Amino acid sequence: MPTRLDTRRLGASDLDVTAIGLGCMSLSGVYGACSDDDGIAVVHAALDAGVNFLDSADMYGWGQNETLLAKALKGRRDGVVLATKFAQVRQEGGGNGVDGRPAYVIAACEASLKRLETDRIDLYYMHRIDPKVPIEETVGAMAQLVRDGKVRHIALCEASPATIRRAHAVHPLAAVQTEYSLLYREEAEATLAVTRELGIGFVAYSPLGRSLLTGSVTGPADVANDRRRDHPRFAPENLERNRQLAARLGDLARAKGCTAGQVALAWVLAQGQDIVAIPGTKRVERVRENVGALDVRLDAAELSGLAAAFPKGAAAGTRYPAGQMKTVFI
């Protein structure tokens, strides 16, 4: 039997999810090769550890991630809170676009349901905001999916406070997902102010700074074969500064008898009961380590000490390359 982990409710929904979920993007080759068999093993390890919250997207492997989850969840779908996302689309000549048109919302959901081999999506996110389409129109179509019984609850990813307010006025949002870690706090904390006012849950992605806070990245060569090489935080001129910041977790981790990554996850979760974290990995052992962060307790002095050690704006390099930064927090 899987371990039973404590859960947190997403906003005013009826979704009770484990405080640490599994972000599934890593299972689609973003951080180096990962076979479907290995990906299924990671999902099973998470479920066996008691995790009930799986976070996918139709653009992870352009459908492959959802298909993999369908295989992994055969006979195990009950009790799993399954989240996926839509809106990012491939453009001719490379690069991703965003499509928030109501007709596309419906078509994308139908395609995801088919790939996931399920009759409902528990939490359906708009993955990025389409500035060409009023958010009211997009959310209106998402609300229709709820009425049709194809989606239980809806959410946004990387939306600004103003957009969150407009969307929530059309149909209640269960959650908003934004990057949040000791390294990148400003936009997440601005988002938290409005989600808390409106009673919306907060899902923290990349809570380990895309592995920087685990101490596993020692130089540019460690990210040379995956997408992180294009992220400014890993550029040679920024990486050493960020590694020095991450090293500040070491003493506390040793004192706690845990890993640096577990301290970083514990810090995120300690910021409020309305927050859940979805670290991603393609390694079974890392799944178990991440879940182990639930046993790490940080007192008030330790929490304030970490916040001081990682002041806002201290990370070197933006969250995404310049072009992608134009698509977040809008």
Sine and cosine of phi, psi and omega as CSV:
sin_phi,cos_phi,sin_psi,cos_psi,sin_omega,cos_omega
0.00,0.00,0.65,-0.76,0.06,-1.00
-0.89,0.46,0.48,-0.88,0.11,-0.99
-0.90,0.43,0.56,-0.83,0.05,-1.00
-0.99,-0.12,0.89,-0.46,-0.01,-1.00
-0.97,-0.23,0.44,-0.90,0.09,-1.00
-0.89,0.45,0.53,-0.85,-0.02,-1.00
-0.87,-0.50,0.30,-0.95,0.09,-1.00
-0.77,-0.64,0.62,-0.78,-0.02,-1.00
-1.00,0.07,0.66,-0.75,0.03,-1.00
-1.00,0.08,0.97,-0.24,0.06,-1.00
0.83,0.55,-0.69,-0.73,0.00,-1.00
-1.00,-0.08,0.23,0.97,0.00,-1.00
-0.98,0.20,-0.05,-1.00,0.12,-0.99
-0.96,-0.26,0.38,0.93,-0.02,-1.00
-1.00,-0.04,0.94,-0.35,0.08,-1.00
-0.98,-0.22,0.93,-0.36,-0.11,-0.99
-0.88,-0.47,0.47,-0.88,0.06,-1.00
-0.90,0.44,0.61,-0.80,-0.08,-1.00
-0.86,0.51,-0.48,0.88,0.15,-0.99
-0.91,-0.42,0.86,-0.51,0.08,-1.00
-0.96,-0.27,-0.27,-0.96,0.03,-1.00
-0.83,-0.56,0.91,-0.41,0.18,-0.98
-0.98,0.19,0.82,-0.58,-0.20,-0.98
-0.99,-0.12,0.02,1.00,-0.06,-1.00
-0.85,0.53,-0.57,0.82,-0.04,-1.00
-0.88,0.47,-0.31,0.95,-0.04,-1.00
-0.99,0.12,0.08,1.00,-0.03,-1.00
-0.85,-0.52,0.52,0.85,0.17,-0.99
0.98,0.18,0.13,0.99,-0.03,-1.00
-0.92,0.39,-0.60,0.80,-0.02,-1.00
-0.93,-0.36,0.66,0.75,-0.04,-1.00
0.98,-0.18,0.24,-0.97,-0.11,-0.99
-0.86,0.50,0.61,-0.79,0.08,-1.00
-0.51,-0.86,0.91,-0.41,-0.01,-1.00
-0.94,0.33,0.34,-0.94,0.05,-1.00
-0.88,0.48,-0.61,0.79,0.02,-1.00
-0.89,0.47,-0.68,0.73,0.03,-1.00
-0.92,0.40,-0.62,0.78,0.02,-1.00
-0.90,0.43,-0.67,0.74,0.04,-1.00
-0.89,0.45,-0.63,0.78,0.02,-1.00
-0.89,0.46,-0.61,0.79,0.03,-1.00
-0.91,0.41,-0.71,0.71,0.03,-1.00
-0.88,0.48,-0.70,0.71,0.00,-1.00
-0.90,0.44,-0.61,0.79,0.04,-1.00
-0.89,0.46,-0.64,0.77,0.03,-1.00
-0.90,0.43,-0.73,0.68,0.00,-1.00
-0.88,0.47,-0.67,0.75,-0.01,-1.00
-0.91,0.42,-0.49,0.87,0.02,-1.00
-0.99,0.17,-0.09,1.00,0.04,-1.00
0.97,-0.25,-0.05,1.00,0.02,-1.00
-0.92,0.39,0.71,-0.70,0.01,-1.00
-0.85,-0.52,0.10,0.99,-0.12,-0.99
-0.87,-0.49,0.93,-0.37,-0.02,-1.00
-0.90,-0.43,0.76,-0.65,-0.11,-0.99
-0.88,-0.48,0.92,-0.40,-0.03,-1.00
-0.86,-0.51,-0.14,-0.99,0.09,-1.00
-0.28,-0.96,0.48,-0.88,-0.01,-1.00
-0.94,0.35,-0.32,0.95,0.01,-1.00
-1.00,-0.01,-0.09,1.00,0.10,-1.00
-0.96,0.27,0.96,-0.28,-0.08,-1.00
0.93,0.37,0.26,0.97,-0.01,-1.00
0.73,0.69,0.84,0.54,0.05,-1.00
0.97,-0.25,-0.42,0.91,-0.06,-1.00
-0.87,0.48,-0.61,0.79,-0.05,-1.00
-0.90,0.44,-0.69,0.72,0.02,-1.00
-0.92,0.39,-0.63,0.77,0.04,-1.00
-0.89,0.45,-0.65,0.76,0.05,-1.00
-0.88,0.48,-0.69,0.72,0.00,-1.00
-0.89,0.46,-0.59,0.81,0.04,-1.00
-0.86,0.50,-0.65,0.76,0.03,-1.00
-0.92,0.39,-0.69,0.72,-0.07,-1.00
-0.92,0.39,-0.48,0.88,-0.09,-1.00
-0.99,-0.10,0.07,1.00,0.04,-1.00
-0.85,0.53,0.85,-0.52,-0.03,-1.00
0.98,0.19,0.01,1.00,-0.07,-1.00
-0.73,-0.68,0.28,0.96,-0.08,-1.00
-0.94,0.34,-0.59,0.81,-0.03,-1.00
-0.88,0.47,0.71,-0.70,0.02,-1.00
1.00,0.05,-0.16,0.99,0.02,-1.00
-1.00,-0.04,0.75,-0.66,0.13,-0.99
-1.00,-0.02,0.95,-0.31,-0.13,-0.99
-0.98,-0.20,0.88,-0.48,0.01,-1.00
-0.91,-0.40,0.64,-0.77,0.16,-0.99
-0.57,-0.82,0.11,-0.99,-0.15,-0.99
-0.70,-0.72,0.37,-0.93,0.09,-1.00
-0.69,-0.72,0.10,-0.99,0.17,-0.98
0.89,-0.45,-0.57,0.82,0.04,-1.00
-0.98,0.20,0.70,-0.71,-0.04,-1.00
-0.73,-0.68,0.46,-0.89,0.03,-1.00
-0.99,0.17,0.68,-0.73,0.04,-1.00
-0.96,-0.28,0.49,-0.87,0.07,-1.00
-0.89,0.45,0.69,-0.72,-0.01,-1.00
1.00,0.04,0.05,1.00,0.05,-1.00
0.98,-0.17,0.29,-0.96,-0.02,-1.00
1.00,0.06,0.34,-0.94,-0.01,-1.00
-0.97,-0.26,0.60,-0.80,0.17,-0.99
-0.94,-0.35,-0.06,-1.00,0.03,-1.00
-0.74,-0.67,0.70,-0.71,0.00,-1.00
-0.77,-0.64,0.94,-0.34,0.01,-1.00
-0.94,-0.34,0.24,0.97,-0.01,-1.00
-0.91,0.42,0.63,-0.77,-0.03,-1.00
-0.79,0.61,-0.67,0.74,-0.01,-1.00
-0.89,0.46,-0.60,0.80,0.01,-1.00
-0.94,0.35,-0.60,0.80,0.04,-1.00
-0.82,0.58,-0.75,0.66,-0.04,-1.00
-0.91,0.42,-0.71,0.71,-0.02,-1.00
-0.91,0.42,-0.65,0.76,-0.02,-1.00
-0.91,0.42,-0.64,0.77,0.01,-1.00
-0.90,0.44,-0.70,0.71,0.01,-1.00
-0.86,0.52,-0.66,0.75,-0.01,-1.00
-0.92,0.40,-0.65,0.76,0.01,-1.00
-0.92,0.39,-0.67,0.74,0.04,-1.00
-0.85,0.53,-0.66,0.75,0.00,-1.00
-0.91,0.41,-0.72,0.69,-0.02,-1.00
-0.92,0.40,-0.61,0.79,-0.02,-1.00
-0.98,0.21,-0.20,0.98,-0.01,-1.00
0.81,0.59,0.76,0.65,0.01,-1.00
-0.68,-0.74,0.30,-0.95,0.00,-1.00
-0.99,-0.16,-0.06,1.00,0.06,-1.00
-0.40,-0.91,0.53,-0.85,0.11,-0.99
-0.97,-0.25,0.80,-0.61,-0.08,-1.00
-0.95,0.31,-0.63,0.78,-0.01,-1.00
-0.63,-0.77,0.89,-0.46,-0.09,-1.00
-0.91,-0.42,0.89,-0.45,-0.05,-1.00
-0.99,-0.15,0.56,-0.83,0.37,-0.93
-1.00,0.09,0.89,-0.46,-0.21,-0.98
-0.95,0.32,-0.63,0.78,0.11,-0.99
-0.61,-0.79,0.45,-0.89,-0.03,-1.00
-0.99,0.11,0.71,-0.70,0.02,-1.00
-1.00,-0.06,0.95,-0.31,-0.04,-1.00
-0.93,0.36,-0.20,0.98,-0.02,-1.00
-1.00,0.07,-0.24,0.97,-0.06,-1.00
-0.84,-0.55,0.79,-0.61,0.05,-1.00
-0.82,0.57,0.72,-0.70,-0.04,-1.00
-0.86,0.51,-0.48,0.88,0.02,-1.00
-0.88,0.48,-0.59,0.81,0.00,-1.00
-0.95,0.32,-0.68,0.74,0.01,-1.00
-0.90,0.43,-0.74,0.67,-0.02,-1.00
-0.92,0.38,-0.52,0.85,0.09,-1.00
-0.86,0.51,-0.65,0.76,0.05,-1.00
-0.94,0.34,-0.61,0.79,0.06,-1.00
-0.89,0.45,-0.62,0.78,0.04,-1.00
-0.90,0.44,-0.58,0.82,0.04,-1.00
-0.90,0.44,-0.60,0.80,0.05,-1.00
-0.89,0.46,-0.59,0.81,0.06,-1.00
-0.91,0.42,-0.73,0.69,0.00,-1.00
-0.88,0.47,-0.53,0.85,0.00,-1.00
-0.98,0.18,-0.11,0.99,0.02,-1.00
0.99,0.17,0.20,0.98,-0.01,-1.00
-1.00,0.00,-0.36,0.93,0.01,-1.00
-0.72,-0.69,0.68,-0.74,0.02,-1.00
-1.00,0.08,-0.72,0.70,-0.04,-1.00
-0.58,-0.82,0.40,-0.92,-0.05,-1.00
-0.88,-0.48,0.32,-0.95,-0.09,-1.00
-0.40,-0.92,0.21,-0.98,0.07,-1.00
-0.83,-0.55,0.41,-0.91,0.07,-1.00
-0.81,-0.59,0.78,-0.63,0.06,-1.00
0.86,0.51,0.75,0.67,0.05,-1.00
-0.97,-0.26,0.55,-0.83,0.04,-1.00
-0.98,0.21,0.31,-0.95,0.04,-1.00
-0.80,0.60,-0.67,0.75,-0.01,-1.00
-0.89,0.45,-0.66,0.75,0.01,-1.00
-0.92,0.40,-0.65,0.76,0.02,-1.00
-0.86,0.51,-0.71,0.71,-0.01,-1.00
-0.87,0.49,-0.72,0.69,-0.02,-1.00
-0.90,0.43,-0.67,0.75,-0.01,-1.00
-0.91,0.41,-0.71,0.70,-0.06,-1.00
-0.90,0.43,-0.46,0.89,0.03,-1.00
-0.94,0.34,-0.40,0.92,0.02,-1.00
-0.99,0.11,-0.72,0.69,0.00,-1.00
-0.42,-0.91,0.68,-0.73,-0.05,-1.00
-0.84,0.55,0.73,-0.68,0.09,-1.00
-1.00,-0.02,0.71,-0.70,0.08,-1.00
-0.99,0.16,-0.53,0.85,-0.09,-1.00
-0.37,-0.93,0.35,-0.94,0.21,-0.98
-0.79,-0.62,0.70,-0.71,-0.02,-1.00
-0.94,-0.35,0.77,-0.64,-0.01,-1.00
-0.54,-0.84,0.49,-0.87,0.09,-1.00
-0.90,0.44,0.71,-0.70,-0.01,-1.00
-0.46,-0.89,0.84,-0.54,0.05,-1.00
-0.36,-0.93,0.07,-1.00,0.09,-1.00
-0.85,0.52,-0.45,0.89,-0.02,-1.00
-0.99,0.16,-0.60,0.80,-0.10,-0.99
-0.79,-0.62,0.97,-0.25,-0.16,-0.99
-0.86,-0.51,-0.49,0.87,-0.23,-0.97
-0.86,0.52,-0.83,0.56,-0.06,-1.00
-0.92,0.38,-0.60,0.80,0.02,-1.00
-0.89,0.45,-0.68,0.74,-0.04,-1.00
-0.95,0.32,-0.51,0.86,0.13,-0.99
-0.92,0.39,-0.62,0.79,0.04,-1.00
-0.92,0.39,-0.68,0.73,0.00,-1.00
-0.86,0.51,-0.57,0.82,-0.01,-1.00
-0.86,0.50,-0.66,0.75,-0.03,-1.00
-0.99,0.12,-0.58,0.81,0.03,-1.00
-0.90,0.43,-0.59,0.81,0.03,-1.00
-0.94,0.35,-0.61,0.79,0.05,-1.00
-0.89,0.46,-0.62,0.79,-0.09,-1.00
-1.00,-0.09,-0.08,1.00,0.00,-1.00
0.96,0.26,0.64,0.77,-0.01,-1.00
-0.94,-0.33,0.62,-0.79,0.05,-1.00
-0.96,0.28,0.33,-0.95,-0.02,-1.00
-0.82,-0.58,0.80,-0.60,0.03,-1.00
-0.93,-0.37,0.88,-0.48,-0.05,-1.00
-1.00,-0.06,0.91,-0.41,0.12,-0.99
-0.99,-0.15,0.33,-0.94,-0.09,-1.00
0.76,0.65,0.73,0.68,-0.01,-1.00
-0.93,0.36,-0.18,0.98,0.05,-1.00
-0.96,-0.28,0.29,0.96,0.05,-1.00
0.90,0.45,0.55,0.84,-0.08,-1.00
0.85,0.53,0.67,0.74,0.09,-1.00
1.00,0.01,-0.17,0.99,-0.02,-1.00
-0.85,0.52,-0.59,0.81,-0.08,-1.00
-0.99,0.15,-0.07,1.00,0.07,-1.00
-1.00,0.04,-0.25,0.97,-0.05,-1.00
0.99,0.17,0.14,0.99,-0.07,-1.00
-0.99,0.11,-0.24,0.97,0.03,-1.00
-0.99,-0.12,0.91,-0.42,-0.05,-1.00
-0.96,-0.29,-0.22,0.98,0.00,-1.00
-0.08,-1.00,0.13,-0.99,-0.04,-1.00
-0.83,0.55,-0.50,0.87,-0.03,-1.00
-0.88,0.47,-0.45,0.89,-0.04,-1.00
-0.94,0.33,-0.29,0.96,0.00,-1.00
-0.86,-0.51,0.25,0.97,-0.10,-1.00
-0.92,0.39,-0.38,0.93,-0.09,-1.00
-0.94,-0.35,0.35,0.94,0.05,-1.00
-0.58,-0.82,0.02,-1.00,-0.15,-0.99
-0.90,0.44,-0.38,0.93,-0.03,-1.00
-0.88,0.48,-0.38,0.93,-0.01,-1.00
-0.88,0.48,-0.36,0.93,0.00,-1.00
-1.00,-0.04,-0.06,1.00,-0.03,-1.00
-1.00,0.04,0.75,-0.66,-0.05,-1.00
-0.82,0.58,-0.52,0.85,-0.03,-1.00
-0.89,0.45,-0.37,0.93,-0.01,-1.00
-0.98,-0.20,0.01,1.00,0.06,-1.00
-0.88,0.47,0.60,-0.80,-0.07,-1.00
-0.77,0.64,-0.62,0.79,-0.04,-1.00
-0.95,0.31,-0.26,0.97,0.00,-1.00
-0.94,-0.33,-0.47,0.88,-0.16,-0.99
-0.88,0.48,-0.68,0.73,-0.05,-1.00
-0.90,0.44,-0.65,0.76,0.06,-1.00
-0.87,0.50,-0.69,0.73,-0.03,-1.00
-0.94,0.33,-0.53,0.85,0.07,-1.00
-0.92,0.39,-0.62,0.79,0.04,-1.00
-0.91,0.42,-0.63,0.78,0.07,-1.00
-0.89,0.46,-0.76,0.65,-0.04,-1.00
-0.87,0.50,-0.54,0.84,-0.02,-1.00
-0.89,0.47,-0.31,0.95,0.00,-1.00
-0.93,0.37,-0.23,0.97,0.06,-1.00
-0.98,0.19,-0.30,0.95,-0.18,-0.98
-0.86,0.51,-0.78,0.63,-0.07,-1.00
-0.88,0.47,-0.69,0.73,-0.01,-1.00
-0.92,0.39,-0.64,0.77,0.03,-1.00
-0.88,0.47,-0.69,0.72,0.02,-1.00
-0.90,0.44,-0.64,0.77,0.01,-1.00
-0.91,0.41,-0.54,0.84,-0.01,-1.00
-1.00,0.08,-0.20,0.98,-0.06,-1.00
0.93,0.36,0.58,0.82,-0.01,-1.00
-0.69,-0.72,-0.13,-0.99,-0.01,-1.00
-1.00,-0.10,0.28,-0.96,0.05,-1.00
-0.88,0.48,-0.65,0.76,0.02,-1.00
-0.88,0.47,-0.61,0.79,0.02,-1.00
-0.92,0.40,-0.61,0.79,0.07,-1.00
-0.90,0.44,-0.69,0.72,-0.01,-1.00
-0.88,0.47,-0.67,0.74,0.04,-1.00
-0.92,0.39,-0.67,0.74,0.01,-1.00
-0.88,0.48,-0.59,0.80,0.03,-1.00
-0.89,0.45,-0.73,0.69,0.01,-1.00
-0.85,0.52,-0.75,0.66,-0.06,-1.00
-0.91,0.41,-0.48,0.88,-0.01,-1.00
-0.97,0.24,-0.12,0.99,0.00,-1.00
-0.97,0.24,-0.14,0.99,0.07,-1.00
0.34,-0.94,0.52,-0.85,0.01,-1.00
-0.95,0.32,-0.16,0.99,0.03,-1.00
-1.00,0.05,0.04,1.00,-0.07,-1.00
-0.95,-0.30,0.72,-0.69,0.21,-0.98
-0.83,-0.56,0.45,-0.89,-0.05,-1.00
-0.88,-0.47,0.59,-0.81,-0.01,-1.00
-0.80,-0.60,0.92,0.40,0.07,-1.00
-0.87,0.49,0.58,-0.81,0.03,-1.00
-0.95,-0.32,0.42,-0.91,0.06,-1.00
-0.28,-0.96,0.32,-0.95,0.13,-0.99
-0.90,-0.43,0.27,0.96,-0.05,-1.00
-0.84,-0.54,0.77,-0.64,-0.01,-1.00
-0.85,0.52,-0.68,0.74,-0.05,-1.00
-0.91,0.43,-0.51,0.86,0.02,-1.00
-0.96,0.29,-0.55,0.84,0.10,-1.00
-0.83,0.55,-0.75,0.67,-0.04,-1.00
-0.91,0.41,-0.62,0.79,0.04,-1.00
-0.90,0.45,-0.69,0.72,-0.02,-1.00
-0.89,0.46,-0.70,0.72,0.02,-1.00
-0.89,0.46,-0.53,0.85,0.03,-1.00
-0.89,0.46,-0.32,0.95,0.04,-1.00
-0.89,0.45,-0.36,0.93,0.02,-1.00
-0.91,0.41,-0.30,0.95,0.01,-1.00
-1.00,-0.04,-0.07,1.00,-0.03,-1.00
-1.00,0.01,0.83,-0.56,0.02,-1.00
-0.93,-0.37,0.78,-0.62,0.02,-1.00
-0.92,-0.38,0.78,-0.62,0.01,-1.00
-0.99,0.12,0.07,-1.00,-0.09,-1.00
-0.86,0.51,-0.63,0.78,-0.01,-1.00
-0.92,0.38,-0.63,0.78,0.01,-1.00
-0.93,0.37,-0.63,0.78,0.01,-1.00
-0.91,0.42,-0.71,0.70,0.00,-1.00
-0.93,0.36,-0.55,0.84,0.05,-1.00
-0.90,0.43,-0.63,0.77,0.04,-1.00
-0.92,0.38,-0.68,0.74,0.02,-1.00
-0.87,0.50,-0.61,0.80,0.02,-1.00
-0.95,0.31,-0.57,0.82,0.00,-1.00
-0.95,0.30,-0.40,0.92,0.01,-1.00
-0.83,-0.56,0.93,0.37,-0.04,-1.00
-0.90,0.45,0.45,-0.89,0.02,-1.00
-0.82,0.57,0.69,-0.72,0.03,-1.00
0.99,0.14,0.08,1.00,-0.06,-1.00
-0.97,0.24,-0.46,0.89,-0.03,-1.00
-0.90,0.43,0.62,-0.79,0.03,-1.00
-1.00,-0.06,0.81,-0.58,0.00,-1.00
0.99,-0.11,0.61,-0.79,0.00,-1.00
-0.96,0.29,0.20,-0.98,-0.06,-1.00
-0.91,0.42,-0.57,0.82,-0.02,-1.00
-0.70,-0.71,0.24,-0.97,0.15,-0.99
-0.86,0.51,0.30,-0.95,-0.14,-0.99
-0.81,0.59,-0.70,0.71,-0.02,-1.00
-0.88,0.48,-0.67,0.74,-0.01,-1.00
-0.96,0.29,-0.45,0.89,0.04,-1.00
-0.88,0.47,-0.40,0.92,0.02,-1.00
-0.96,0.27,-0.18,0.98,-0.07,-1.00
-0.96,-0.27,0.02,1.00,-0.04,-1.00
-0.92,-0.40,0.44,-0.90,0.08,-1.00
0.85,0.53,0.76,0.65,-0.01,-1.00
-0.80,-0.61,0.00,0.00,0.00,0.00
